[in-house]
Amino acid sequence: MTVHVIKLCVGIESVEHLIEARKKDPGNRGKDYNFHITRFKPKRAEEVLEGGSLYWVIKGSVLARQKIIGLKEVKTDQGNKCMIMMDKEIHLTESQPRRPFQGWRYLEQSSAPKDLPKGQKILDIPLELRNELKDLGLI
């Protein structure tokens, strides 16, 4: 059964900022994937690799995801870490509020926000107002 990973996107202001940061990251140049280094490899790695995605929490809401295509142990100056390898395409998702948390968490398929239809953009309005409109069923 597929399981996803959810992570705070620290230092990123918007999905557009995430896209731009991924393009400018020298570690991603020349590769056919993006990556993120994290402290621990998921214990449920097989389930994550069965079609899981990394869902990004930006400014208090899940707004985007990238499909996970691999997990790889890497050696760093701080010891062994896990590289989460992701497809370069960033998919916009329905806004889903999230409280801050440390590290990453699993996200079950049933709790994952749906992708927005292709071409649909995230409303450029304050997060609190966007969430209220969503709660009222207006967006």
N, C-alpha and C positions, 0 to 999 in steps of 0.2 A: 504494500500500500504506500502510495506517495506521501511524503511529508516535506514541508518547506522549512526554510530558515528565515527568521526575521531579525533585522539588525537596525540600530540607529545609524543614520547617515550624518555623522558629526561634522560640523563645519560647512554643511551644504544648506543653502537657503531655499532652493527650489529644484524642481525636476530639471529645468533648463540648466541650472548651475551644475547639477550632477552630470548631465550629458556633456557639458563643456569641460568639467573637471576630468572626466574619463578620457576625453579626446586629448587633453593636454598632458595627462600623466605619462611621463617618460617610460615607466615600467610597462605600459600597455602598447607602446609603439612597436610595430613590426610583428605583433602577435595577432592571431585570429580570435583571441578571447580577452576579456577583462579579468582581473583577479583582485581578491581581497585576502590579506593575511590575517588570520585569527589565531588565538592562543591554543584552542583545542579543536581537534577533529571531532565531528559529530559521531556519537556512538551508534546512531541510527543511519550511518552513511549509506547503506544499501537502499534504504527507503528514500533518502535525499536524492540519490542518483537515479531513481526510477521516475524522473520527470519533475523533480523538485526545483523550486526557484528561490532566490534570495529576495525577500521583500524588504524594501527600503522605507524606514520611517524618517520622514523629513519634516522638521518643525512640528512634531507632535501627531502626525498622521501618516499612515501607509499611503504612499502616492505612486510607487513604481515598483517594478520587479525585473530581475534578470534571471533567465534560466540557468541553473547550475549544470555544468557539463563535466565537471571533474573535481576531485579532492586530491591534494598531493601534499605529502609531508615535505617541509623545507627546513633547512638548517639556517638559523640566524645567529646574530651575536648574543641574543637572549635565549638561545636554545632552540629546540625543535618546535615548529609551528605548523599550522595547516593553511595551505593555499586553497581558497575556494575559487575555482575557475568558472567563469560565467560567459554566456553568449554576449556578444557586444550589443545586441539590440536591447534597448530599455523599453519595457512596456508600461504604459500608464495604467493605473488601477483606480477603482473607485476609492474615494477618500475614506479611511477608517481610522478614527482616533486611537492613539496609543500613549500610555504613560511611559515616562523614561525608565530604562532598565539597563543593567550592565551587560556587556558582552552580546551574545545572541541567544535566541530562543527557538524552539521548534514551533511551527505553525501548521496545524492540521489542515488538510484540504477543505474540510467543512467550514473552517473559520477564515479562510483566505479571501480577501476582497477580489471581486471579479475585475477582469481587464476592461478598460474603456474601449468602446468601438474605435476602430482605426480612424484617425483623423480628428477625433474629438479631443479637445484640449481641456486641461484643468482650468476652472474658472479663476481668473486673477483677482480674487477678492480675499479679504482676511480669513484666516483659517477658522476662527470662531464662527463667523457668519456663514461660511461654507458648510460647516458641520451642523449649524442650526437649520439651514435650508435643507440639508440632506435628511435630518431627523423629521422635518415637516413633510418630506416627500416631494419637495419642490425641485430638487435636482437629482 
